[in-house]
Amino acid sequence: AADPVPKGSTSPSKSKSSGAAAMLRDRLLTLARLARDDLCLVGVRFTHENIDDDWGASTAQALRRNTQLQHLVLVGNGITDASGTKLASAVAKHPGLVTVAVGGNSLGDKTALAMAKAL
């Protein structure tokens, strides 16, 4: 049988998986830079990337070690109160955040109240 994918091309499934792997790698590198308090990292933007509560909690933990970040954008993901309150706690202790955007997640009253107190 002939190969359905011409030589020099990539199959759609391989492209999607390599794209997902690259996205995951980029997220991990960003979290590592955030936790290291990288002087050049002034913004983190994870928008519409299916970030869940595990990633939200990891972001909160990395944010606690950081003093340089100015902008945190986590819009349109799957974050709930389980990690939203952890993020709010980290935001409250952060000395330099100017922008915090968490809209489009499944956040409830607990996170809203915690963020209001944090800001």
Number of C-alpha atoms within 10 A of each C-alpha: 3 5 6 7 10 9 7 6 8 11 11 10 9 10 12 12 11 12 12 12 12 12 13 13 12 12 19 15 12 20 20 14 17 27 19 15 19 15 12 10 16 16 17 19 14 17 16 13 15 15 18 17 18 13 17 23 19 17 25 24 18 20 24 19 15 22 19 19 22 16 17 20 15 24 20 18 20 19 25 17 20 17 21 25 23 22 26 24 20 21 22 17 16 19 12 14 18 12 12 17 13 21 14 14 19 15 18 13 10 15 21 16 12 19 21 11 12 15 12
